[in-house]
Amino acid sequence: MEKYTQYRDRGTGIAPFIPITSATSSFHLPLAAVLFALRAPVLLTISLSYFLFLQFMPLGSLFQKGILWICMLVAGVWWVDLQVEGVKRGTLSRYPDKLPSPGSIIASTFSSPLDALYLAATFDPIFLFPSFDTPYVFQLTLFQTLLYTFAPPTSKPYSSKPTTLAEVISKNPHRIIVIFPEGTTSNGRALLRFAPALDSFATQYKQSGENGHGNGTIPKNKIFPISLRYLPSNTTTPLPGSYGVFLWRLLGQPSHTIKVRIGEAVKIRDLEMSDTLVATSSSETITEKTVARSSSGDDANGRVPRVGALEERVGEILVRVGRIRRVGLGVKEKIGFWNAWKAQGRKKK
């Protein structure tokens, strides 16, 4: 893998785009074939029924979540190891505010189609993907999100119209919003560089009130960093077009475990004073030029985060709870890696 050295993070030595492989024994191959043959038809039948018919029927959120959980059980996802930062095991029911609720934003890691499936089965959210070079996001359905985990990264996924995180929240004040701030999948061994969309939500403060809109003050929506990792770890999809490999590894393993780590919620207005600047109007984007006003004695409600503050806080929490490292690589580097990977594959042929 020396030819991909430029796509290895210089500080950590981690290569987040190289697929993870696991050694298999001669005994495992026939077992995997049997499991795949038994599970694939059942999973295909349930999936087609859901995405073609059931999701459009007025069956209620609970029923639709149940169908998605059945899909995961059929695929062998039998264990979910859930830990919430600051909460001891067995006491979660005492701290309902430690979990995402309607109006919350989830900033999730992104490494596998199982990410979207688990989040949909648990929270029934709206999925957003950031553009890697603009502050806009694109709203996708669950099916589109699953497909996008196998697609080459792009600044505009599918035919979705660009919007902003604040606009989606204002139109859906009682829904949970999921955004994948990395903008593309990795192999789960590191946290990629964030796209601008999440940070723009904090620094462009036209939105206000409890739902992020209305009178020009800083939004109060809680942002929950969530890290998702898998055992075995070879079900990640860092490379586009790996449908067959993913399904073989998913359905051919006896069981899978999802390690879910929910970090402490972040509120924009609760960022430290050193991470904020003073607002000069109700519609501008804050820049470093306004820092001179930070000593004028303005009320904290008139302050907004400096550029990069929210991204740093969310990233720190994801790194801490997920026990991974943060790297300086992002979507643009993955595009370069994918092109190099394809070129190497053509040479082998």
C-alpha positions, 0 to 999 in steps of 0.5 A: 500500500506504499503507492497510497502514502499520500492518502495516509494522514501524516500526523497519525499514519492512519489510512482511512480509505483503505478497505479493512479485510479479515483473515478467514479460515477454510472452515468459515467459507462454507459456513458463510455460504450457507448463512448467505444463502439463507439470509439473502432471500429473506432480507431481499423480500423484507427490504423490497416490501418496505421500500416499495410499499410499506414506507408509504403506508400510514402504519406509524413510526413504531411499525416502520422502525420494527421492520427496519429492526427485523432487517438488521436481525435477519442480517445478523446484527444481534447486539447493540452495545450502547453507552451514553457519556456521563451515564452509568450502565443501567441508569439511562432511564433517569436521564432522558435528556441525554438522548436525542429527542424531537428538535435535536440534531445528530452529528454521526460518524459515517462508515457503513450502510448500517449507520443509516439503518440503525439510526432510522430504526432508532430515531426515524430521522431526516437524513442530511448530507453536506456539500464538501465545498459549500455550506449547503446540505442535501436531504435524502431518504433512507434508501438514497442514504443507503445507496450513497454509502456505495457512491463516489463522493460528490458535491451534490448527491442525486438530484436533491436541492441544496438547502441549509441545516437551519431551513430543514430544522425550521420546516421540521421542528418536531423531527430529529435531524441526522447529518454526517459531517464528514460527507463521505464514508471511511473505514471507521478507523479515523474521523475525517475532516468535516464539511462546512455545513455543520459549522455554518449552522452556528455562524450564520445565525438568522435562525433563532428560538427553540427551533432555530428560527423566528427572532434572530437569536442563537438556536437552542437545538441540541447537537448530539455527537454519535459514534458508530463502530462495528465488530467485526469491522470489515462491514465498513464501505470506504470505497464506492461500488462495493455492494457485493463485498459488503453483502457477503461480509454482512450476511456471511458472518454469524453475528455483528455488534454495533458499538454506539457511543452517544456524546454529551450534547452540544448547544451553540449558546453554551460554547465557551466565551473564548469560542464566540464572537459578538453579533453585529446584526441579525443577518450577517455571517460572523467573521474574525473582524467582529472579535474586537467587539467581544469586550463590549459587555454584550449579553451572551445571547448576542454572541455567536461561535467563531468560525470552526468552534462548533466543528472543533467541539463536535469533533473532539467529542466524537474522537473521545467517545469513539476512541478514534483519531482525527485526521486531516483528510476529507472528501477531496482526498477521498476523490483522489484516492478513489481515482488512484485506486481505479487506475491501479485496478486497470493496470492489473487487468 
